Amino acid sequence: MYYNQKTIIYHNGKYVKPTETKIDLYGQTLHYGNGVFEGIRAYNTTNGVTVFKAKEHYERLLKGAKAMQLNFKYTVDEMIKITYELLAKNNFTDAYIRPLITTGASMALLSSEESTLTIQTWEWGRLHGNDLLSMGTSSFQRPNPKSCFVETKVTGHYINSILAKNEAKKNGYNEALLLDMNENVAEASGANIFIEKDGKLYTTAKGHIMAGITRNTIIDICKREGISIEEKIFTLEELKQADSAFLTGTAAEVAGVKNIDTYQFPLTWKKTLGYKLSKLYKEEIAKSNK
Ligand code: PMP
């Protein structure tokens, strides 16, 4: 599904086939989840192939590497250059890009001195397709921000997302809504949440969430377009009085939500601010450039 015989990846300084690479079975990423990754998209825009918000994504990757005290030497500009080369080698224009830093062999609970950059890319549609999402509130909370760096994409953190999403699927929903440790609304398993009430938008304040790059882009579009947007802490009860809701993320883009648990959002999707923003987000991508 992610690669075939023609696929080229970047791995440890070289462009190779995925089957030509080796992973160290004693590596710390495999045993303890000490790795850092990103999820980026490239689009075929009016200005040619563009890696959308490349700088922001690679800066977040470096922030994660620093938080985990990895010995990682690539710069943002080097990684952006490799990404464009990789897209060209795979003949991709619209693609998902997955940089991953893995760490060396070490069973000690201290960050390994060794790190390797791998960048994979594949053609991938919107995470949730075009259907509106049915979300279930998870019994799993987002991690305590004092337990890890919640704003970084450290591989081990994603156990929390997997548990929440497995549970949602088991209960017949297609996405999970996670609360934070104080029982306030946090985010979805891999996307941020916005709600609309009386013509205004609200999104969860930073602190317990991954403050997504798409979330930032949406906030910027709102400010530019004069759409009222506020970052604040809100409860599940408040969310269940909202007129509409949507998720944002690089993989999900802007995805409308139909219901949370048994609460159905009353506004028809096409009449919501989320729908309007999903169009504006596409326009933003279309006019982006390197
Ligand atoms: N929350 C979580 C937990 C995520 O993993 C992601 C995806 N990186 C997001 C939100 C959305 O972030 P972005 O818009 O930067 O893709």
Boltz pocket constraint, residues with backbone or C-beta under 6 A from the ligand:
constraints:
  - pocket:
      binder: B
      contacts: [[A, 39], [A, 153], [A, 161], [A, 187], [A, 188], [A, 189], [A, 190], [A, 191], [A, 192], [A, 209], [A, 210], [A, 211], [A, 212], [A, 213], [A, 214], [A, 215], [A, 248], [A, 249], [A, 250], [A, 251]]
      max_distance: 6.0
